[in-house]
């Protein structure tokens, strides 16, 4: 159900995983402006006086593609050596950067989105997200994919082992060009050494966890590269234009997934480095055991102990008037983002804490198509089943789900554990360590789905 990718009705987005079955491109987003700002703040904190802060570096402007290519070619050998030193691995071959542009990225995304198989995935993903209130009726996942591809400043194509800088997205300056190169060269290096993860199975939660490892590693190396080899003040000045409105058009959940993949992924990698006294555990993650859940990304100790999800059966198949068209896993991160529609911040985190496992199943009326209009409540039904680590966590999850239904979906209580929605119904059920949510056109189906 996540926008990054996966078999469970998810659509490609920031790493351009609009599905065939293999990640096509992995990129550096304009989110790196926030990373530059953090590095800049760190550099400021290390200064003893305010009189010697930053050199008078002029604000950056868009860079001529030929000059960017020149900077990229000049900086690649130096950046590659730095990445090798930080990562503790050696390149087989150092890719020479090429120049792309935002229009080309958007065209690539549009071509992927136009494929019939992808169109069906998008329709399913849109139905799920609209039912959950995470996507407005007028929004489409194809548009979201295009918006996020427009944020990329560089990308690496593992299929062809090609590295691109986006000419109209990277502001002028050698510091930023080298900063971006260090991120993409990390992808290339790890692809050569380990092979980047190929998604398997139906769990889009697993796919997002694997993405967080890949982007988190590259972000960690990029940060360390900047601290070790670059002038952080000049880098901040060159990145100034990246901070203007990047991602303003994205739905909240899509922005949250991007942030999770880069920043939570980087925190996960940093924790593995600390726990393993170096890159040993990160290498192990690539070679032996990829992270299995977003819970493991959010709680690295659960990765180290190899805590796996509890078995959860997807909600039972409905009667003859319905057909099941999708199943998948939300994960702790996805659960938190759903709950955040009702009570953002601490409440959502408390509700998702103690996540033990989940499954969801999407149904459509037998006479309806997977694609739907508006909020999808008249033709589609969604059942979600969770197991928590213990009954106390399950009760908190159920409480937060009730808040979500009322505050996030505008539900009005119609008796115990049942809410009337605009054009549909919601039901929440809890027993022991198990919690269920049903969203359906009628109250009976909603209750049936909530009870598994």
Secondary structure, 3 states (H helix, E strand, C coil): CCCCCCCCCCCCCCCCCCCCCCCCCEEEECCHHHHHHHHHHHHHHHCCCHHHCCCCCCCCCECCHHHHHHHHHHHHHHHHHHHHHHHCCCCCCCCCCEEECHHHHHHHHHHHHCCHHHHHHHHHHHHHHHHCCCCCCCCCHHHHHHHHHCCEEEEEECCCCEEEEECCCCECCHHHHHHHHHHHHHHHHHHHHCCCCCCCCCCHHHHHHHHHHHHHHHHHHHHHHHHHHCCHHHHHHHCHHHHCCCCCCCCHHHHHHHHHHHHHHHHHHHHHHHHHCCCHHHHHHHHCCCCCCHHHHHCHHHHHCCCCCCCCCCCCCCCCCEEEEEEECCHHHHHHHHHCCCCCCHHHHHHHCCEEEEEEEEEEECCCCCCCCCCCCCCEEEEEEEEECCHHHHHHHHHHHHHHHHHHCCCEECCCCEEEECCEEEEEEEECCEEEEEEECCHHHHHHHHCC
